[in-house]
């Protein structure tokens, strides 16, 4: 399951932040400490969660098929 942390890593790689799961208010839960990257909005993060989840689901076939074949080195 894709979550806020996954979306933050995708949207702002290497950014410095702290997220408190126990706090309900998004602005209070996400403490942005990065000085070079801007804090993403809650809607941008939610959109990224949807995008990442769709990408994960679209690649299910690949994940299921991979174990069916030996590594390429073994095939050669």
N, C-alpha and C positions, 0 to 999 in steps of 0.2 A: 504494500500500500504506500503510495507516494504521500509525503507530508510536507509541512512548511519548511522543515530543515532541508529536505531534498530540493525544494524550489529555490530556497535561498542560495544553496551551493550552485545551482544551475544559473540563476540570474546574476549573482555577484560572486564569481569564483575568487577565493582568497580574501574576501571581505572579513572584517572583524566585527562580530556582533555577539550578543547573548540573547537567548530566547528562553523565557520562563513559561513552561507548559501550564502551570497552575494558575496563571493570571488570564482572565477571560478577555479583557480589553486588549486588542492587538497592539495599540500604540504603547501601552504600558508593558506588554509582554516582550516585545522586541526592542532591545536596547541597542541602538546603532552606535558603534564605536569607531567605525572606519572613517578616516579623514579624506580618502581619495575617491571612494565610491559613494553614490547617494543611496539612501535608504529606499528600497522599493515600496510601493504602496501595497495595501492589503489586497486590492483588486488585481494588481500585477502578480502578486504571489499566488492568488487563487487561480488566475488564468494559467500560470506556469504549472501548477499542480494538475490542472485538467490536461494540459499539453503533454506533460511527462507521463501521466497515467495512460493517455491514449497511445503514446509511443510504446510504452511497456506492453500494453495489451496487443498492439499490432505486431510485436515481435515474439509473441507466444509460440508461434509455429517454429521459429528458429530455435528457441530454447528447448522445445520438446524434441526436435529432430537432432540436435547436436550430439546427444549421447548415443544415438543410433549409428554413428560413424566413428571410426577410429581417427586419431590425430593424423594430419597430413603426412607427418614424418613416418608413421607406421605404414601408410599406404604406398609410399615411395620405397 
